[in-house]
Amino acid sequence: MNEIDLKPVFDFLNDLEKHNNKVWFDENRAAYEVARAGFESFVDQLISEYGRIEDLGGITAKDCVMRIYRDVRFSKDKSPYKTNMSASITPGGKKSSSLGYHLHLQPHDNSLIAGGLYMPTPDQLSKFREVIHQDATPFKAIITDKEFKKYFGMLEGEKVKTVPQGYSREHPEIELLRFKQVVVVHHLSDETVLSPTFRMHVIKTFTAMKPFLDYLNANLK
């Protein structure tokens, strides 16, 4: 499988960061199309390769890649375009209700791979807390696993300042119960993203994240 050169993606995003306006974008649409096609090709390769490890339901990059246009209706920042390219890789693609693998490419060492409960519904958060309340052992085994810690370190996400409603301050798993978001993040340097081994690095990171996502998807239904 040929390696996709992601340098045109970063070159375009670097220029876009300096000229984030419609006139410049329209004048440089050809460069955008090259960058988008390169990113989509990379995502298609990821789907093909990781599909041997997890059934992704026949998705393609076009099902997963996010639009570059920003929704500025409620934002003070009126810049019309995102200065990153990203994809949500999961059965059903970016519109799926299942939790999946989020790949975010952005220059200046701002790229990352993430997953989990980033914006959970009240029902999802309630179900997570209840399963942790009942028995946190399986979840703790996942987040203390050697491969998990190698790629993600520890859980990230906002927490309630005190105690979530309905739980005791003395609960043995109170630190897990305090999470309002339950996410993992693997940060990526530009050097890593632009290296010829990047696709394999992503596959290994996805594989390390899989038990975490499997647990959440199974317990939040």
ABEGO torsion letter per residue (X at the ends): XBBBBAAAAAAAAAAAAABBBAAAAAAAAAAAAAAAAAAAAAAAAAAAAAAAABBAGGBBAAAABBBABBBAAABABABABBABBBBBBBBGEAABABBBBBBBBBBGGABBBBBEBABBBAAAAAAAAAAAAABAAAAAAAAABAAAAAAAGBBBEBBBABBBBGBBAABAAAAAAABABBBBBBBBBAAAAABAAAAAAAAAAAAAAAAAAAAAAAAAX
